[in-house]
Amino acid sequence: MKRKKIKLGDIFSIPLPNGMYAFGRLYKEYTLAIYKEKSKYNNKIPENKKYDFFVGVYSDILTNGKWTVIGNIPFAHDDDAWRPPTYVKDILNGKYSIYERGIIRSATKHECNGLELTATWDEHHLIERLLSCPVVSEN
């Protein structure tokens, strides 16, 4: 299958097995900002620009052509294309770190409260998570 060229700000339509579509906007480091709004239409950019969560995905998921790019919303500034900070917990020593803009720094557990775990998700894991999120819109 031919690999697609992608660019920051691309909006991906993600087909779900329940017939609905989720949508994600591409940020740096192959991170998708997943919109709260889902739709029964695959080509409708969500009107509500609020995100449910941010998730790092493997690059091949975005370039294999399975998910359609339905538009692009450019970032006003390069710094806007970074996802919010995430946290890392070392499973061997239990220490915490925060990953932000390509840099990892030491942190306390308290500083990591409310942050998403740093991870890269495969397609089937992301689909499972999207199916567990409530549907905001069926337009």
N, C-alpha and C positions, 0 to 999 in steps of 0.2 A: 504494500500500500504506500502511496506517495505521502511523504511527510509535509505537513503544512507549515508555512512560515507564520509565526505569531508575533504580536507586538504588545507592549504594555498598554493597558486600557481596553484590550479586546474583551467583549462580552460573549461568554460561551453559553449556549443552550445545552443543558444536560438532561437527556431523556431518562425518566424514571420508569420502573416496571409497572407502576400503577397508572400509567397513561399521562401523568403530569410531567412538567418540565421545571427544573430548577435552573438558576442562572448564576454565573460567577464572573467577576471582573478580574482580569489578570494584573497582578502587582509584581514587583521584583521577586526574583528567586523562585519563580514558578509557584507563586502563592495566588490562590483564588479568594477573593472576597465574595462570599456566598450571600446573595440577596435573601432577605426575609420572604419576599413574595415569590410564589410559584404560580404556574399558569398551565392551562390545558393547551395553550398555543406555544409552539416551539420557536416562534420568531418575534416575540413581543418583549422588548426590553422593559423590565419592571419600571412602573411609574414611581413607586416608592423606592427611593435610592438608599434605604437603610439596609445594613448588612446584618446577617444573623451570626456569622463567624468567619474567620479567616483560616485557610488551610493550605499547607504546602502539598503539592502533588508532584508525581513523577512527570518529567517533561514529555515523555512519549504519550501520556494521556491527552495532552493538549495538541500534539502534532499528528496523531494518527488519523485524524479526520472523522472520528466517531462522534465527537461533540462539535456542533456547528458554531462558528463565529457569526453572530447576528448583528454586530455593530462594534463601535469603539468609542469610548469616552476618554479622551486624552487627559492626562494629569496636568494641572496648571503649572506645577513645579516638579522637578526631578525628585525632591525629597518627599513629595506626596505619594510616590509610588512604593514606599516601604510599608510593609504590614506593621501593625502594632507589635510591641515587644511580646516575646513568648518566654517560657521558662524551661529549664532543663533540670532534672534531678538525677544525679549520679547514682545508679543502682548499687554500686559497690560501697561507696562511703556515705551515701545519703545527703551529700552536699548539694545545694541549689545554686543555679546560675541563671542569668537573664541573657537572652539572645535578642539583640536589637541592632538593626542596620548592619548586619554582617559581623558584629562583634559580640563576643561572649564575655560577661563579667560576673564575678562572684556576687551572690545575693543571699539574703535570708529567706526562710520559708515565708515569713510575713510579707516581704516584698513581692513574692510570686503569687500571692493570693489574688484570684480573679483573672490571672493570665492563662492563655491557652498553652498547652504542652507543646514544645517544639517537636514537630514530627513531619514526616513526609508520608502522605497517604496514597494507597493504590486505589484504583477506580472502584472496586467492589466495596471497600471500606467506606469510601465517601458516599456511595449510593445508599448504603445502610444507614449512615448518619442522616442523610437528607430525607430518607423515608421516615425517620423517627421525629423529624422537626414538624411542627404544626404547619398546615397550609394557611397562608395569610390571605391569598387571593386565588380565585379560580377563573379569572378573566383570561 
